[in-house]
Amino acid sequence: MHFIFRLALVLSPILILSPARAASPEDRYIAARDAAIARFAKQEKDGKIDEAADKAEAAARDELKGQLIAILSQPARPGFAPAQLNLDTLYKGDMGFGMLDGLRFDADTGRNGAKIGEKRADGSFVEPKAHIIVTSEALFMRWLHEHKTWWDKGTKNVPQQIEPALKFEGLYTQAISTDAAVINFDELPVVKPSSASLTYGFLAGRTQDTTPDAADEVFVAALANGKFYVAYGEIEPTVQVPACTAIRTDYNKKADEAAERLERKQITRAAYDKLGDLRQQGDDAFKRCFVQHAPEQPAFAEATKQAQALLEMAIGK
């Protein structure tokens, strides 16, 4: 009896401590992230966002980056700057809130070797030509769950199963730093590296309104060795199909003509409404045409090569 009592005394602290010890590094990261978000949300609500708060927010992101560096243990990548935290902000009210928890490697040059931040002739500034985001599979699954109802009711949200999630363009809009929606023009036939269990690549563009005429980026995503990777970058040359652009231009012309005829009372409102949304019809026809004919373009094969190289840089061959 005395032995059992003494054994209970020895084991009781272990039993008490076991839940804390059971917390994974990812659990601790999420707890630290959520605590910081809650702290800054209160300051936002109280109207106390100032320079000191911004410094504290930057310090909190630095601390989270340190945790992810330890969790993910990622090597440096040739041609890419040191890893940064992929979270742009911990302020709930900011546009970039809710990006994918992970480390991001940005290319150390822009397109054609241009210096980052340099002003181009068109007034734009040179940005990194490619980016690689790495997280753990566990953190990716948590992020998917958190984004189950991220967008407003009536807007499609990211699927909760990995394979359909990778094909959902909204995942990439939410995961990366962007002020425009990511458009999936067409899947790319990237070859799955031996270390990967799942890969997906696509031709892409960005939009704040209509689908652009040309795909000027590639995206690749992969699961490999317990990690989840998203890599994306500019491509040269861009992929476009002039015949598809002409189809959309024709629909837009019809839309303009119909609106003008309605304004001049040459057709009734009922007749105008019967035409439907001609611009949307044109956009849909453009996409169907692009999917059918983009693979015939020489630039499509080149984009596939660039996507494959980016994928292999992200996870290794």
ChimeraX commands (.cxc) that place a marker at each C-alpha (Angstrom):
marker #1 position 0.00,0.00,0.00 radius 0.5
marker #1 position 2.82,2.42,0.95 radius 0.5
marker #1 position 4.58,1.60,-2.31 radius 0.5
marker #1 position 1.43,2.37,-4.35 radius 0.5
marker #1 position 0.99,5.66,-2.48 radius 0.5
marker #1 position 4.62,6.66,-3.09 radius 0.5
marker #1 position 4.30,5.71,-6.77 radius 0.5
marker #1 position 1.18,7.87,-7.07 radius 0.5
marker #1 position 3.10,10.83,-5.60 radius 0.5
marker #1 position 5.90,10.33,-8.12 radius 0.5
marker #1 position 3.56,9.97,-11.10 radius 0.5
marker #1 position 1.12,12.77,-10.24 radius 0.5
marker #1 position 3.37,15.65,-11.42 radius 0.5
marker #1 position 4.01,13.78,-14.66 radius 0.5
marker #1 position 0.29,13.34,-15.22 radius 0.5
marker #1 position -0.33,17.00,-14.46 radius 0.5
marker #1 position 2.41,18.14,-16.85 radius 0.5
marker #1 position 1.60,15.72,-19.66 radius 0.5
marker #1 position -1.01,17.89,-21.45 radius 0.5
marker #1 position 1.48,20.78,-21.68 radius 0.5
marker #1 position 4.23,18.45,-22.86 radius 0.5
marker #1 position 1.85,16.99,-25.47 radius 0.5
marker #1 position 1.52,20.37,-27.21 radius 0.5
marker #1 position 3.26,20.21,-30.57 radius 0.5
marker #1 position 5.49,23.01,-31.91 radius 0.5
marker #1 position 2.64,23.86,-34.30 radius 0.5
marker #1 position 0.24,24.10,-31.33 radius 0.5
marker #1 position 2.58,26.53,-29.62 radius 0.5
marker #1 position 2.94,28.58,-32.79 radius 0.5
marker #1 position -0.84,28.83,-33.25 radius 0.5
marker #1 position -1.31,29.77,-29.58 radius 0.5
marker #1 position 1.29,32.54,-29.87 radius 0.5
marker #1 position -0.17,33.79,-33.15 radius 0.5
marker #1 position -3.74,33.86,-31.84 radius 0.5
marker #1 position -2.70,35.59,-28.62 radius 0.5
marker #1 position -0.95,38.30,-30.64 radius 0.5
marker #1 position -3.94,38.71,-32.96 radius 0.5
marker #1 position -6.27,39.06,-29.97 radius 0.5
marker #1 position -3.97,41.62,-28.36 radius 0.5
marker #1 position -3.79,43.80,-31.46 radius 0.5
marker #1 position -7.52,43.37,-32.16 radius 0.5
marker #1 position -8.25,44.93,-28.76 radius 0.5
marker #1 position -5.91,47.81,-29.55 radius 0.5
marker #1 position -7.64,48.28,-32.91 radius 0.5
marker #1 position -11.04,48.31,-31.21 radius 0.5
marker #1 position -9.83,50.81,-28.62 radius 0.5
marker #1 position -8.31,53.04,-31.32 radius 0.5
marker #1 position -4.82,52.61,-29.90 radius 0.5
marker #1 position -2.93,51.76,-33.06 radius 0.5
marker #1 position 0.14,53.98,-33.12 radius 0.5
marker #1 position 3.85,53.71,-33.85 radius 0.5
marker #1 position 4.46,51.77,-30.64 radius 0.5
marker #1 position 1.70,49.29,-31.53 radius 0.5
marker #1 position 3.13,48.84,-35.02 radius 0.5
marker #1 position 6.57,48.12,-33.57 radius 0.5
marker #1 position 5.05,45.57,-31.19 radius 0.5
marker #1 position 3.17,43.95,-34.08 radius 0.5
marker #1 position 6.37,43.70,-36.14 radius 0.5
marker #1 position 8.19,42.20,-33.13 radius 0.5
marker #1 position 5.40,39.64,-32.70 radius 0.5
marker #1 position 5.75,38.59,-36.33 radius 0.5
marker #1 position 9.50,38.31,-35.87 radius 0.5
marker #1 position 8.95,35.98,-32.91 radius 0.5
marker #1 position 6.54,33.86,-34.97 radius 0.5
marker #1 position 9.10,33.69,-37.78 radius 0.5
marker #1 position 11.63,32.31,-35.32 radius 0.5
marker #1 position 9.21,29.59,-34.27 radius 0.5
marker #1 position 8.55,28.60,-37.90 radius 0.5
marker #1 position 12.26,28.53,-38.72 radius 0.5
marker #1 position 12.68,25.98,-35.92 radius 0.5
marker #1 position 9.58,23.98,-36.94 radius 0.5
marker #1 position 10.27,23.83,-40.68 radius 0.5
marker #1 position 14.08,23.65,-40.69 radius 0.5
marker #1 position 14.38,24.90,-44.27 radius 0.5
marker #1 position 17.67,25.21,-46.17 radius 0.5
marker #1 position 18.63,28.36,-48.06 radius 0.5
marker #1 position 17.71,28.37,-51.75 radius 0.5
marker #1 position 20.14,29.66,-54.41 radius 0.5
marker #1 position 18.89,32.90,-55.97 radius 0.5
marker #1 position 16.47,33.56,-53.11 radius 0.5
marker #1 position 16.74,35.89,-50.13 radius 0.5
marker #1 position 16.58,34.55,-46.54 radius 0.5
marker #1 position 13.20,33.32,-45.31 radius 0.5
marker #1 position 10.56,35.79,-44.16 radius 0.5
marker #1 position 7.30,35.17,-42.32 radius 0.5
marker #1 position 4.53,34.86,-44.90 radius 0.5
marker #1 position 2.08,36.77,-42.69 radius 0.5
marker #1 position 1.93,40.41,-43.81 radius 0.5
marker #1 position 0.01,41.52,-40.74 radius 0.5
marker #1 position -1.52,40.47,-37.42 radius 0.5
marker #1 position -4.09,43.29,-37.57 radius 0.5
marker #1 position -7.51,41.83,-38.39 radius 0.5
marker #1 position -8.55,45.02,-40.18 radius 0.5
marker #1 position -5.70,44.92,-42.70 radius 0.5
marker #1 position -6.17,43.66,-46.26 radius 0.5
marker #1 position -3.39,41.07,-45.97 radius 0.5
marker #1 position -4.74,39.44,-42.80 radius 0.5
marker #1 position -5.15,35.66,-42.83 radius 0.5
marker #1 position -2.41,34.62,-45.25 radius 0.5
marker #1 position -0.93,31.13,-45.09 radius 0.5
marker #1 position 1.19,30.48,-41.99 radius 0.5
marker #1 position 4.63,29.66,-43.31 radius 0.5
marker #1 position 8.03,30.90,-44.39 radius 0.5
marker #1 position 8.41,32.75,-47.67 radius 0.5
marker #1 position 11.55,32.89,-49.79 radius 0.5
marker #1 position 11.58,35.80,-52.28 radius 0.5
marker #1 position 13.81,35.77,-55.37 radius 0.5
marker #1 position 16.69,38.21,-54.94 radius 0.5
marker #1 position 16.21,39.70,-58.42 radius 0.5
marker #1 position 13.34,40.69,-60.65 radius 0.5
marker #1 position 12.63,39.60,-64.20 radius 0.5
marker #1 position 15.75,39.64,-66.42 radius 0.5
marker #1 position 17.95,40.14,-63.37 radius 0.5
marker #1 position 16.56,43.59,-62.56 radius 0.5
marker #1 position 17.30,45.02,-59.12 radius 0.5
marker #1 position 14.44,44.75,-56.61 radius 0.5
marker #1 position 12.78,48.13,-56.03 radius 0.5
marker #1 position 14.18,49.69,-59.19 radius 0.5
marker #1 position 11.74,51.90,-61.10 radius 0.5
marker #1 position 10.78,50.66,-64.57 radius 0.5
marker #1 position 10.13,52.87,-67.59 radius 0.5
marker #1 position 6.37,52.37,-67.17 radius 0.5
marker #1 position 6.50,53.74,-63.61 radius 0.5
marker #1 position 6.13,50.37,-61.87 radius 0.5
marker #1 position 8.74,48.98,-59.51 radius 0.5
marker #1 position 10.70,45.76,-59.88 radius 0.5
marker #1 position 9.45,42.99,-57.60 radius 0.5
marker #1 position 10.94,39.53,-56.94 radius 0.5
marker #1 position 10.42,37.34,-60.00 radius 0.5
marker #1 position 9.45,34.30,-57.89 radius 0.5
marker #1 position 8.39,33.28,-54.40 radius 0.5
marker #1 position 8.39,30.00,-52.47 radius 0.5
marker #1 position 6.17,29.47,-49.41 radius 0.5
marker #1 position 6.76,26.50,-47.12 radius 0.5
marker #1 position 4.69,25.28,-44.20 radius 0.5
marker #1 position 4.01,21.98,-42.47 radius 0.5
marker #1 position 1.15,19.78,-43.59 radius 0.5
marker #1 position -0.36,20.15,-40.11 radius 0.5
marker #1 position -0.31,23.96,-40.29 radius 0.5
marker #1 position -1.74,23.87,-43.81 radius 0.5
marker #1 position -4.66,21.72,-42.65 radius 0.5
marker #1 position -5.31,24.10,-39.75 radius 0.5
marker #1 position -5.26,27.02,-42.17 radius 0.5
marker #1 position -7.74,25.27,-44.47 radius 0.5
marker #1 position -10.09,24.73,-41.53 radius 0.5
marker #1 position -9.77,28.37,-40.44 radius 0.5
marker #1 position -10.67,29.48,-43.98 radius 0.5
marker #1 position -13.69,27.20,-44.31 radius 0.5
marker #1 position -16.01,30.22,-44.06 radius 0.5
marker #1 position -13.46,32.99,-44.63 radius 0.5
marker #1 position -15.35,34.82,-47.34 radius 0.5
marker #1 position -18.87,36.21,-47.03 radius 0.5
marker #1 position -21.90,33.98,-47.37 radius 0.5
marker #1 position -22.69,33.38,-51.03 radius 0.5
marker #1 position -19.01,33.37,-52.05 radius 0.5
marker #1 position -17.40,29.99,-52.58 radius 0.5
marker #1 position -14.79,29.18,-49.94 radius 0.5
marker #1 position -11.77,26.90,-50.08 radius 0.5
marker #1 position -12.61,23.15,-50.11 radius 0.5
marker #1 position -11.58,21.24,-47.00 radius 0.5
marker #1 position -9.98,18.30,-48.84 radius 0.5
marker #1 position -6.42,18.89,-50.04 radius 0.5
marker #1 position -6.69,17.81,-53.69 radius 0.5
marker #1 position -9.72,19.97,-54.58 radius 0.5
marker #1 position -8.29,22.78,-52.45 radius 0.5
marker #1 position -5.16,22.91,-54.63 radius 0.5
marker #1 position -7.35,23.38,-57.72 radius 0.5
marker #1 position -9.34,26.22,-56.12 radius 0.5
marker #1 position -7.92,29.57,-57.22 radius 0.5
marker #1 position -9.29,31.29,-54.11 radius 0.5
marker #1 position -6.78,29.33,-52.00 radius 0.5
marker #1 position -3.93,31.22,-53.66 radius 0.5
marker #1 position -5.68,34.58,-53.41 radius 0.5
marker #1 position -6.02,34.04,-49.65 radius 0.5
marker #1 position -2.63,32.42,-49.07 radius 0.5
marker #1 position -0.30,34.96,-50.67 radius 0.5
marker #1 position 0.34,38.69,-50.49 radius 0.5
marker #1 position -1.82,40.22,-53.22 radius 0.5
marker #1 position -4.28,43.04,-53.77 radius 0.5
marker #1 position -5.89,41.20,-56.68 radius 0.5
marker #1 position -7.56,37.84,-57.20 radius 0.5
marker #1 position -5.50,34.98,-58.60 radius 0.5
marker #1 position -6.94,33.59,-61.85 radius 0.5
marker #1 position -6.39,29.96,-62.85 radius 0.5
marker #1 position -6.21,30.00,-66.66 radius 0.5
marker #1 position -5.36,26.36,-67.21 radius 0.5
marker #1 position -3.67,23.41,-65.53 radius 0.5
marker #1 position -0.02,22.77,-66.42 radius 0.5
marker #1 position 1.31,19.22,-66.97 radius 0.5
marker #1 position 4.04,19.42,-64.33 radius 0.5
marker #1 position 5.78,16.16,-63.43 radius 0.5
marker #1 position 5.41,15.08,-59.80 radius 0.5
marker #1 position 8.84,14.80,-58.13 radius 0.5
marker #1 position 9.50,11.45,-56.47 radius 0.5
marker #1 position 9.44,13.04,-53.00 radius 0.5
marker #1 position 5.96,14.52,-53.52 radius 0.5
marker #1 position 2.68,12.78,-52.80 radius 0.5
marker #1 position 0.59,15.42,-54.59 radius 0.5
marker #1 position 1.33,18.29,-56.99 radius 0.5
marker #1 position -0.68,20.81,-58.99 radius 0.5
marker #1 position 0.44,23.57,-61.35 radius 0.5
marker #1 position -1.40,26.16,-63.37 radius 0.5
marker #1 position -1.07,29.19,-65.62 radius 0.5
marker #1 position -2.14,32.28,-63.74 radius 0.5
marker #1 position -2.82,35.98,-63.79 radius 0.5
marker #1 position -4.20,38.56,-61.37 radius 0.5
marker #1 position -7.34,40.64,-61.67 radius 0.5
marker #1 position -9.41,43.18,-59.80 radius 0.5
marker #1 position -12.16,43.01,-62.42 radius 0.5
marker #1 position -12.12,41.03,-65.66 radius 0.5
marker #1 position -9.89,38.13,-66.64 radius 0.5
marker #1 position -6.68,39.46,-68.24 radius 0.5
marker #1 position -5.90,38.61,-71.87 radius 0.5
marker #1 position -2.64,36.82,-71.05 radius 0.5
marker #1 position -1.31,34.49,-68.36 radius 0.5
marker #1 position 1.87,36.06,-66.99 radius 0.5
marker #1 position 2.53,33.82,-63.96 radius 0.5
marker #1 position 2.74,30.17,-62.99 radius 0.5
marker #1 position 1.74,28.63,-59.66 radius 0.5
marker #1 position 2.75,25.21,-58.36 radius 0.5
marker #1 position 1.72,23.53,-55.12 radius 0.5
marker #1 position 2.89,20.27,-53.58 radius 0.5
marker #1 position 2.78,18.03,-50.54 radius 0.5
marker #1 position 6.12,16.37,-49.82 radius 0.5
marker #1 position 7.75,14.90,-46.72 radius 0.5
marker #1 position 5.19,16.36,-44.32 radius 0.5
marker #1 position 5.53,19.85,-45.82 radius 0.5
marker #1 position 3.23,21.91,-48.02 radius 0.5
marker #1 position 4.74,24.16,-50.70 radius 0.5
marker #1 position 3.35,26.96,-52.84 radius 0.5
marker #1 position 5.67,28.53,-55.41 radius 0.5
marker #1 position 4.77,31.18,-57.94 radius 0.5
marker #1 position 6.56,33.48,-60.34 radius 0.5
marker #1 position 6.47,35.62,-63.44 radius 0.5
marker #1 position 6.93,33.93,-66.80 radius 0.5
marker #1 position 8.49,35.08,-70.03 radius 0.5
marker #1 position 6.99,34.94,-72.60 radius 0.5
marker #1 position 3.42,35.31,-71.42 radius 0.5
marker #1 position 0.81,32.86,-72.72 radius 0.5
marker #1 position -1.97,34.34,-74.80 radius 0.5
marker #1 position -4.35,33.24,-77.53 radius 0.5
marker #1 position -5.30,36.16,-79.79 radius 0.5
marker #1 position -8.28,34.28,-81.26 radius 0.5
marker #1 position -9.76,33.92,-77.76 radius 0.5
marker #1 position -9.23,37.61,-77.02 radius 0.5
marker #1 position -11.04,38.43,-80.27 radius 0.5
marker #1 position -14.06,36.38,-79.15 radius 0.5
marker #1 position -14.33,38.37,-75.92 radius 0.5
marker #1 position -13.80,41.67,-77.76 radius 0.5
marker #1 position -16.73,40.79,-80.01 radius 0.5
marker #1 position -18.99,40.10,-77.01 radius 0.5
marker #1 position -17.94,43.38,-75.38 radius 0.5
marker #1 position -18.73,45.23,-78.60 radius 0.5
marker #1 position -22.20,43.63,-78.63 radius 0.5
marker #1 position -22.68,44.67,-74.99 radius 0.5
marker #1 position -21.78,48.29,-75.81 radius 0.5
marker #1 position -24.08,48.31,-78.84 radius 0.5
marker #1 position -26.97,46.86,-76.84 radius 0.5
marker #1 position -26.54,49.44,-74.07 radius 0.5
marker #1 position -26.48,52.23,-76.64 radius 0.5
marker #1 position -29.62,50.93,-78.36 radius 0.5
marker #1 position -31.40,50.74,-75.02 radius 0.5
marker #1 position -30.39,54.31,-74.19 radius 0.5
marker #1 position -31.73,55.49,-77.55 radius 0.5
marker #1 position -34.93,53.51,-76.93 radius 0.5
marker #1 position -34.32,51.42,-80.04 radius 0.5
marker #1 position -35.00,48.26,-78.01 radius 0.5
marker #1 position -37.17,47.65,-74.97 radius 0.5
marker #1 position -35.85,46.90,-71.49 radius 0.5
marker #1 position -37.34,43.39,-71.81 radius 0.5
marker #1 position -35.44,42.79,-75.06 radius 0.5
marker #1 position -32.25,44.14,-73.50 radius 0.5
marker #1 position -32.61,41.92,-70.43 radius 0.5
marker #1 position -33.22,38.91,-72.65 radius 0.5
marker #1 position -29.69,39.32,-74.05 radius 0.5
marker #1 position -28.27,38.51,-70.62 radius 0.5
marker #1 position -24.89,39.67,-69.34 radius 0.5
marker #1 position -22.98,39.81,-72.61 radius 0.5
marker #1 position -19.71,40.77,-70.94 radius 0.5
marker #1 position -19.87,37.75,-68.65 radius 0.5
marker #1 position -20.79,35.55,-71.59 radius 0.5
marker #1 position -17.74,36.90,-73.39 radius 0.5
marker #1 position -15.50,36.24,-70.41 radius 0.5
marker #1 position -16.82,32.68,-70.13 radius 0.5
marker #1 position -16.30,32.09,-73.86 radius 0.5
marker #1 position -12.76,33.49,-73.59 radius 0.5
marker #1 position -11.91,31.06,-70.78 radius 0.5
marker #1 position -13.31,28.05,-72.66 radius 0.5
marker #1 position -11.34,29.03,-75.74 radius 0.5
marker #1 position -8.16,29.60,-73.72 radius 0.5
marker #1 position -8.31,26.19,-72.05 radius 0.5
marker #1 position -8.78,24.55,-75.45 radius 0.5
marker #1 position -6.09,26.42,-77.37 radius 0.5
marker #1 position -3.44,27.57,-74.86 radius 0.5
marker #1 position -1.65,24.18,-74.92 radius 0.5
marker #1 position -1.12,24.69,-78.67 radius 0.5
marker #1 position 0.96,27.83,-78.06 radius 0.5
marker #1 position 4.79,27.53,-77.91 radius 0.5
marker #1 position 4.72,29.74,-74.81 radius 0.5
marker #1 position 2.65,27.07,-73.00 radius 0.5
marker #1 position 5.50,24.55,-73.18 radius 0.5
marker #1 position 7.94,27.19,-71.98 radius 0.5
marker #1 position 5.65,28.09,-69.06 radius 0.5
marker #1 position 5.47,24.40,-68.12 radius 0.5
marker #1 position 9.29,24.22,-68.04 radius 0.5
marker #1 position 9.45,27.31,-65.84 radius 0.5
marker #1 position 6.80,25.89,-63.49 radius 0.5
marker #1 position 8.68,22.58,-63.26 radius 0.5
marker #1 position 11.93,24.37,-62.42 radius 0.5
marker #1 position 10.17,26.40,-59.74 radius 0.5
marker #1 position 8.61,23.27,-58.24 radius 0.5
marker #1 position 11.97,21.51,-58.09 radius 0.5
marker #1 position 13.59,24.57,-56.53 radius 0.5
marker #1 position 10.86,24.54,-53.87 radius 0.5
marker #1 position 11.00,20.88,-52.83 radius 0.5
marker #1 position 14.00,19.37,-54.61 radius 0.5
marker #1 position 13.90,16.77,-57.38 radius 0.5
marker link #1:1,2 radius 0.2
marker link #1:2,3 radius 0.2
marker link #1:3,4 radius 0.2
marker link #1:4,5 radius 0.2
marker link #1:5,6 radius 0.2
marker link #1:6,7 radius 0.2
marker link #1:7,8 radius 0.2
marker link #1:8,9 radius 0.2
marker link #1:9,10 radius 0.2
marker link #1:10,11 radius 0.2
marker link #1:11,12 radius 0.2
marker link #1:12,13 radius 0.2
marker link #1:13,14 radius 0.2
marker link #1:14,15 radius 0.2
marker link #1:15,16 radius 0.2
marker link #1:16,17 radius 0.2
marker link #1:17,18 radius 0.2
marker link #1:18,19 radius 0.2
marker link #1:19,20 radius 0.2
marker link #1:20,21 radius 0.2
marker link #1:21,22 radius 0.2
marker link #1:22,23 radius 0.2
marker link #1:23,24 radius 0.2
marker link #1:24,25 radius 0.2
marker link #1:25,26 radius 0.2
marker link #1:26,27 radius 0.2
marker link #1:27,28 radius 0.2
marker link #1:28,29 radius 0.2
marker link #1:29,30 radius 0.2
marker link #1:30,31 radius 0.2
marker link #1:31,32 radius 0.2
marker link #1:32,33 radius 0.2
marker link #1:33,34 radius 0.2
marker link #1:34,35 radius 0.2
marker link #1:35,36 radius 0.2
marker link #1:36,37 radius 0.2
marker link #1:37,38 radius 0.2
marker link #1:38,39 radius 0.2
marker link #1:39,40 radius 0.2
marker link #1:40,41 radius 0.2
marker link #1:41,42 radius 0.2
marker link #1:42,43 radius 0.2
marker link #1:43,44 radius 0.2
marker link #1:44,45 radius 0.2
marker link #1:45,46 radius 0.2
marker link #1:46,47 radius 0.2
marker link #1:47,48 radius 0.2
marker link #1:48,49 radius 0.2
marker link #1:49,50 radius 0.2
marker link #1:50,51 radius 0.2
marker link #1:51,52 radius 0.2
marker link #1:52,53 radius 0.2
marker link #1:53,54 radius 0.2
marker link #1:54,55 radius 0.2
marker link #1:55,56 radius 0.2
marker link #1:56,57 radius 0.2
marker link #1:57,58 radius 0.2
marker link #1:58,59 radius 0.2
marker link #1:59,60 radius 0.2
marker link #1:60,61 radius 0.2
marker link #1:61,62 radius 0.2
marker link #1:62,63 radius 0.2
marker link #1:63,64 radius 0.2
marker link #1:64,65 radius 0.2
marker link #1:65,66 radius 0.2
marker link #1:66,67 radius 0.2
marker link #1:67,68 radius 0.2
marker link #1:68,69 radius 0.2
marker link #1:69,70 radius 0.2
marker link #1:70,71 radius 0.2
marker link #1:71,72 radius 0.2
marker link #1:72,73 radius 0.2
marker link #1:73,74 radius 0.2
marker link #1:74,75 radius 0.2
marker link #1:75,76 radius 0.2
marker link #1:76,77 radius 0.2
marker link #1:77,78 radius 0.2
marker link #1:78,79 radius 0.2
marker link #1:79,80 radius 0.2
marker link #1:80,81 radius 0.2
marker link #1:81,82 radius 0.2
marker link #1:82,83 radius 0.2
marker link #1:83,84 radius 0.2
marker link #1:84,85 radius 0.2
marker link #1:85,86 radius 0.2
marker link #1:86,87 radius 0.2
marker link #1:87,88 radius 0.2
marker link #1:88,89 radius 0.2
marker link #1:89,90 radius 0.2
marker link #1:90,91 radius 0.2
marker link #1:91,92 radius 0.2
marker link #1:92,93 radius 0.2
marker link #1:93,94 radius 0.2
marker link #1:94,95 radius 0.2
marker link #1:95,96 radius 0.2
marker link #1:96,97 radius 0.2
marker link #1:97,98 radius 0.2
marker link #1:98,99 radius 0.2
marker link #1:99,100 radius 0.2
marker link #1:100,101 radius 0.2
marker link #1:101,102 radius 0.2
marker link #1:102,103 radius 0.2
marker link #1:103,104 radius 0.2
marker link #1:104,105 radius 0.2
marker link #1:105,106 radius 0.2
marker link #1:106,107 radius 0.2
marker link #1:107,108 radius 0.2
marker link #1:108,109 radius 0.2
marker link #1:109,110 radius 0.2
marker link #1:110,111 radius 0.2
marker link #1:111,112 radius 0.2
marker link #1:112,113 radius 0.2
marker link #1:113,114 radius 0.2
marker link #1:114,115 radius 0.2
marker link #1:115,116 radius 0.2
marker link #1:116,117 radius 0.2
marker link #1:117,118 radius 0.2
marker link #1:118,119 radius 0.2
marker link #1:119,120 radius 0.2
marker link #1:120,121 radius 0.2
marker link #1:121,122 radius 0.2
marker link #1:122,123 radius 0.2
marker link #1:123,124 radius 0.2
marker link #1:124,125 radius 0.2
marker link #1:125,126 radius 0.2
marker link #1:126,127 radius 0.2
marker link #1:127,128 radius 0.2
marker link #1:128,129 radius 0.2
marker link #1:129,130 radius 0.2
marker link #1:130,131 radius 0.2
marker link #1:131,132 radius 0.2
marker link #1:132,133 radius 0.2
marker link #1:133,134 radius 0.2
marker link #1:134,135 radius 0.2
marker link #1:135,136 radius 0.2
marker link #1:136,137 radius 0.2
marker link #1:137,138 radius 0.2
marker link #1:138,139 radius 0.2
marker link #1:139,140 radius 0.2
marker link #1:140,141 radius 0.2
marker link #1:141,142 radius 0.2
marker link #1:142,143 radius 0.2
marker link #1:143,144 radius 0.2
marker link #1:144,145 radius 0.2
marker link #1:145,146 radius 0.2
marker link #1:146,147 radius 0.2
marker link #1:147,148 radius 0.2
marker link #1:148,149 radius 0.2
marker link #1:149,150 radius 0.2
marker link #1:150,151 radius 0.2
marker link #1:151,152 radius 0.2
marker link #1:152,153 radius 0.2
marker link #1:153,154 radius 0.2
marker link #1:154,155 radius 0.2
marker link #1:155,156 radius 0.2
marker link #1:156,157 radius 0.2
marker link #1:157,158 radius 0.2
marker link #1:158,159 radius 0.2
marker link #1:159,160 radius 0.2
marker link #1:160,161 radius 0.2
marker link #1:161,162 radius 0.2
marker link #1:162,163 radius 0.2
marker link #1:163,164 radius 0.2
marker link #1:164,165 radius 0.2
marker link #1:165,166 radius 0.2
marker link #1:166,167 radius 0.2
marker link #1:167,168 radius 0.2
marker link #1:168,169 radius 0.2
marker link #1:169,170 radius 0.2
marker link #1:170,171 radius 0.2
marker link #1:171,172 radius 0.2
marker link #1:172,173 radius 0.2
marker link #1:173,174 radius 0.2
marker link #1:174,175 radius 0.2
marker link #1:175,176 radius 0.2
marker link #1:176,177 radius 0.2
marker link #1:177,178 radius 0.2
marker link #1:178,179 radius 0.2
marker link #1:179,180 radius 0.2
marker link #1:180,181 radius 0.2
marker link #1:181,182 radius 0.2
marker link #1:182,183 radius 0.2
marker link #1:183,184 radius 0.2
marker link #1:184,185 radius 0.2
marker link #1:185,186 radius 0.2
marker link #1:186,187 radius 0.2
marker link #1:187,188 radius 0.2
marker link #1:188,189 radius 0.2
marker link #1:189,190 radius 0.2
marker link #1:190,191 radius 0.2
marker link #1:191,192 radius 0.2
marker link #1:192,193 radius 0.2
marker link #1:193,194 radius 0.2
marker link #1:194,195 radius 0.2
marker link #1:195,196 radius 0.2
marker link #1:196,197 radius 0.2
marker link #1:197,198 radius 0.2
marker link #1:198,199 radius 0.2
marker link #1:199,200 radius 0.2
marker link #1:200,201 radius 0.2
marker link #1:201,202 radius 0.2
marker link #1:202,203 radius 0.2
marker link #1:203,204 radius 0.2
marker link #1:204,205 radius 0.2
marker link #1:205,206 radius 0.2
marker link #1:206,207 radius 0.2
marker link #1:207,208 radius 0.2
marker link #1:208,209 radius 0.2
marker link #1:209,210 radius 0.2
marker link #1:210,211 radius 0.2
marker link #1:211,212 radius 0.2
marker link #1:212,213 radius 0.2
marker link #1:213,214 radius 0.2
marker link #1:214,215 radius 0.2
marker link #1:215,216 radius 0.2
marker link #1:216,217 radius 0.2
marker link #1:217,218 radius 0.2
marker link #1:218,219 radius 0.2
marker link #1:219,220 radius 0.2
marker link #1:220,221 radius 0.2
marker link #1:221,222 radius 0.2
marker link #1:222,223 radius 0.2
marker link #1:223,224 radius 0.2
marker link #1:224,225 radius 0.2
marker link #1:225,226 radius 0.2
marker link #1:226,227 radius 0.2
marker link #1:227,228 radius 0.2
marker link #1:228,229 radius 0.2
marker link #1:229,230 radius 0.2
marker link #1:230,231 radius 0.2
marker link #1:231,232 radius 0.2
marker link #1:232,233 radius 0.2
marker link #1:233,234 radius 0.2
marker link #1:234,235 radius 0.2
marker link #1:235,236 radius 0.2
marker link #1:236,237 radius 0.2
marker link #1:237,238 radius 0.2
marker link #1:238,239 radius 0.2
marker link #1:239,240 radius 0.2
marker link #1:240,241 radius 0.2
marker link #1:241,242 radius 0.2
marker link #1:242,243 radius 0.2
marker link #1:243,244 radius 0.2
marker link #1:244,245 radius 0.2
marker link #1:245,246 radius 0.2
marker link #1:246,247 radius 0.2
marker link #1:247,248 radius 0.2
marker link #1:248,249 radius 0.2
marker link #1:249,250 radius 0.2
marker link #1:250,251 radius 0.2
marker link #1:251,252 radius 0.2
marker link #1:252,253 radius 0.2
marker link #1:253,254 radius 0.2
marker link #1:254,255 radius 0.2
marker link #1:255,256 radius 0.2
marker link #1:256,257 radius 0.2
marker link #1:257,258 radius 0.2
marker link #1:258,259 radius 0.2
marker link #1:259,260 radius 0.2
marker link #1:260,261 radius 0.2
marker link #1:261,262 radius 0.2
marker link #1:262,263 radius 0.2
marker link #1:263,264 radius 0.2
marker link #1:264,265 radius 0.2
marker link #1:265,266 radius 0.2
marker link #1:266,267 radius 0.2
marker link #1:267,268 radius 0.2
marker link #1:268,269 radius 0.2
marker link #1:269,270 radius 0.2
marker link #1:270,271 radius 0.2
marker link #1:271,272 radius 0.2
marker link #1:272,273 radius 0.2
marker link #1:273,274 radius 0.2
marker link #1:274,275 radius 0.2
marker link #1:275,276 radius 0.2
marker link #1:276,277 radius 0.2
marker link #1:277,278 radius 0.2
marker link #1:278,279 radius 0.2
marker link #1:279,280 radius 0.2
marker link #1:280,281 radius 0.2
marker link #1:281,282 radius 0.2
marker link #1:282,283 radius 0.2
marker link #1:283,284 radius 0.2
marker link #1:284,285 radius 0.2
marker link #1:285,286 radius 0.2
marker link #1:286,287 radius 0.2
marker link #1:287,288 radius 0.2
marker link #1:288,289 radius 0.2
marker link #1:289,290 radius 0.2
marker link #1:290,291 radius 0.2
marker link #1:291,292 radius 0.2
marker link #1:292,293 radius 0.2
marker link #1:293,294 radius 0.2
marker link #1:294,295 radius 0.2
marker link #1:295,296 radius 0.2
marker link #1:296,297 radius 0.2
marker link #1:297,298 radius 0.2
marker link #1:298,299 radius 0.2
marker link #1:299,300 radius 0.2
marker link #1:300,301 radius 0.2
marker link #1:301,302 radius 0.2
marker link #1:302,303 radius 0.2
marker link #1:303,304 radius 0.2
marker link #1:304,305 radius 0.2
marker link #1:305,306 radius 0.2
marker link #1:306,307 radius 0.2
marker link #1:307,308 radius 0.2
marker link #1:308,309 radius 0.2
marker link #1:309,310 radius 0.2
marker link #1:310,311 radius 0.2
marker link #1:311,312 radius 0.2
marker link #1:312,313 radius 0.2
marker link #1:313,314 radius 0.2
marker link #1:314,315 radius 0.2
marker link #1:315,316 radius 0.2
marker link #1:316,317 radius 0.2
view
